[in-house]
Amino acid sequence: METNFYTQTDKTSDGCSDNLEEQSINQSIPEENEVAELSKKGYALIKENKIDEAKNAFKIILEKDENNNYALVGLGDAERKQNRFSDAADYYSRCLASHPGNNYALFGLADCYKAMNQYHKAIDIWEQYLVHDDKNITVLTRVADAYRKIRDFKKSKQLYLRVLDMEIENAYALIGLGHLHYDFKEYRDALYYWAKMLEVNEAAVDIRVLTSIGNCHRKLKTFDKGVCYFERALQMDARNFYALFGLADCYRGMNQQFRSIEYWNKILELDPKNKVILTRTGDAYRNMGDYVTAADYYNRALNIEYDLYAVLGLALISKGEGRYEEAIISLSRLIQTDPKNQRLYIDLADCYIKTNRKAEAVDILQDFQKLGLRSSAVTEMLEKISA
C-alpha cells in the first residue's frame, strides 16, 4: 500500500499529491482525537476508582501507539492505585525510556520505589525530577522523608528546612522534622517541631501530633506534662492504643501504679492477648505489693508464649517474698538467655547480698563487666559492696 501511494504521488504534478497529503492528515486527526478522548476517559476512571476499566482504555491507546506517554503513565498510576508497585514501576520506566524527563513518570516511579522500601532508588529518581522543578514542595518533602528513612540526618533536615523557607507552616516538613529528631533521640527538638505543628493546627489537630508530643515528654521523663496530651488524644478516640499506652506509662513514671493499671487494663479489654501489656500490668501490681495478682498476669503472658520479662517478674516476686534461692535459680537461667541485660546481674547480685554471699555478688557483677559492657548501675553496686 505504501509503495502504491508513493508511486502515485510521484507521478502526479497537477496538485493531486497535495490532496492525498490532506487526506492522510485528515485521517490522522480522528485517530489523535480518539487517543485524546481515551486518555481523558482513562484518567477519569482512575479518579472514580474504576481501575480495570481505566487500564482497558489505556491499553487501547498502546495498541495504536506503543510508546504513548499518557497511556504508560496512566497504566502506572492505575497499578500504583492497586498497590502493585513493581508493575507500576515497569510502566513508568517504559515511559521514561521513550520520554526522558517526563515529570509524571519520574514522580510515579519514585513513589513506587519508596513504597517498596527502595529509598536509595527513590532518591535518585526524585533528584532527577528536581532538576526540572526544584521548587516542588511535595517532591522536596518526599526526598527529605526518604533521606530520613536511610538515616541521613543532615540531608533530610536540610530539605525539610528548605521547604519551611518556602512555606513556613508546611505540615509535612514540621511533622517530618519531628520524626527526624525523634528517630535520632533528640527529643527536645522533636518536641519543638510537633508543638509548632499543634500551634498551626490547634483547631483541627491530628491525633498523631498529640501522641507524638506526649511521647517526647515520656522520653524526657517529664511525665506530668505528657499526661494532658494523651488525655486530649483519648477525647478524640477513646480506644487509641498509643494514647492509652502513653497514659499508663506516664503514670508508671510518676509511680502512680494504681492509675497506670487502669489504662493497662483498658488496653487489655481491646487486646487481651497482648503479652507485653500483660507483663506491664503484672509489673504494676508487683510494685504495689500485690504479688498474687501480679503472678496471675505474668502467667497469662507465659500461657501465650515465652516472655523473658514475665519470667523476670515471677523471679522478682520470689525475691520480694524472701524466697531468694528460687529467685537466684531463675535469674541465673535468665542471664544465660539474655547475657547482656544489666538488670538481671543487679537483681541476682542483690539476692546474693541478701543471703550474705558478697563474694558471689561481686563475681556476678564482674562477669557483666568482662563482657566489655558499661553500666553505671553495675559500677556503683560494686563500689557499694567494696565499701
Disulfide bonds with the S-S distance in Angstrom:
none
